[in-house]
Amino acid sequence: MYKTPFLDLPALSSAAGEVTLPGSKSISNRVLLLAALCQGTTVVRDLLDSDDTRVMLQALRQLGCGVLVEGTSVTVSGLGGRLAHSQAIEFFMGNAGTVMRPLTAALAVLGGDFILKGVPRMHERPIGDLVDALRALGCRIDYLGQEGYPPLRIGTPQIRIDAPIPVRGDVSSQFLTALLMALPLAAGQQDITIEVVGELISKPYIDITLNLLQRFGIEVRREAWSRFTIAAGCRYQSPGEIHVEADASSASYFIALGALSAGPGMRVLGVGADSIQGDIRFVEAAQAMGAEVESGPNWLHIRRGAWPLRGLTLNGNHIPDAAMTLAIMALYADAPTTLTDIGSWRVKETDRIAAMATECRKLGATVEEGPDWIRVHPLPTGQWRRASIHTYDDHRVAMCFSLAALNPDGVMVRIEDPACVAKTFPDYFETLFEVARPLDVPVICIDGPTASGKGTLASRVAAALGYHYLDSGALYRVTAHAAVQAGLALDAANEKNIAELARQLPVRFEGDRIWLADLDVTDEIRSEAGGMRASLVSALPAVREALVDLQHSFARLPGLVADGRDMGTVIFPASPLKVYLTASAETRAQRRHAQVLQRGQAADYSALLADLQARDARDIQRSAAPLRAAADALDLDNTGLSIDDSVNQLLAWWEERLQR
Ligand code: DC
């Protein structure tokens, strides 16, 4: 997951390949709660691991449920309709509506002393209609802040079921879902009927609820979308084991990628046309816009069909989350696209109508909006603008706008707070980068004399940008190590053999550890002796040549920071930012001195200084890749600078380059 303040997506030419998607948030959290409420143990397979499911798991643990997480499987020991203990519990719901609403209902029916709160945005998301319905049933719920909104305090109810329970259905279908999951806990001698007031929105999510209730032993009689009856005497029963489908809303981004990309198309695994998730009907909307989609059990294959896409008018009520993706596809269409009946967007993680409109406009698009609709006009070639997309702590805004990187003008897209995707799809960007084909991968090159601090600077800049990091010196160090292990003397006589080893080097970088095949060689190659040996092999032209492909392979999305001798001159000559990092010999010797002392070894400053000056002279004079700044490199003398200063200078230069 990218935890950087922003993530720059280079312009993409297309995307193709296969992705396996994480489990559905809606199914995951419903299944977890149902497993907790029923008798017996339930093994949940392919559970989504995300912020919202963690919130639910934490709440269940607080309630005294047994929760055992093993990879993507979770074993839940149910409460059997009773709480394990009676002390007061305070729950923190984050911004997870799929926990807040159903847990409120279940706890209100079970009774106890509970406080439910969340992040500030959660306290702006309405819950009054659910509270009203629960109060009508005899539940005790108080508002601790603003009337109609969390936080809430829940007490012990006096349940009375003498009349149908009314609930509004036109703000969020989650209120009805919450009641449907809570009321079986109160099922006694008589049927319980819920009556929906107002036109029910997001009906497909109710279908998911009914489908899962059935899996847990609860039959609900549905009359149209207005009356739901839970039969007297029904009881939650664990299905033993249950599998979570991949998230159909998450699939929408990859379906869109397929529809936007010329080529072999996208294959999506984990969800198919027979899905129980309403958002799967996004497929039909994408087809209407021009996508060609084939599907089978648990898979979809999407290719570009009509191009440009066809603009259309569509009621988005049945696919509220996935319809956001259509708003971005609309930028690539031949006519405006209007999404209607999407008022629920305004009370989601953020006001999504406002968010989509504001951010599409930043890209250069014309967008109109109303209380419950949005119209996005196509954005013609030549009019796309580089934009920094604000994401409002809304995972879907972040994922949607990643699709703008396919723009025909080759402009990059900055996504702010990329970690917000953790709500439902923590590895979204990693998954995207596996299938995305960039026009170009940005590479920043940093070179400089020994002990100038280029490695530290490069890895810090890489971390700040979320880029990969290439420590090219380590490749020479590992090559020398492998050659010594193979019994080869490090001289010109063995040049061909050492080059052969370098060409097939089984090297792996994991965090700050370096592996050669299955051995951690970090400490050996980082030693002074390791550096000397590297210096010998790096003077052999055939070895340098043999490492070129390996070094190029590090240039992957979203970008690379490479440090070492010839990064800007030979390996990545087209790099838009090359920095030559220097410091006085005395400063470098002092730093090295401190380093050696820190390792608990003896060190002689004068000897180190002499060594360093001799090495500078050798490095400058040698014939293979001598130490010299690329002609277009910027000089950075960090003699008087802290590491933070140097990092900030580099990031400022990078920002300047991006503006060009
Ligand atoms: O940066 P370092 O100290 O890990 O580099 C080890 C040796 O390899 C050093 O002598 C410089 C040399 N080197 C090189 O010739 N070309 C590179 N791209 C990186 C390092």
Residues whose N, C-alpha, C, O or C-beta is under 5 A from the ligand:
A	BS01	DC	S472 G473 A474 Y476 G531 A534 S535 S538 G564 R565 D566
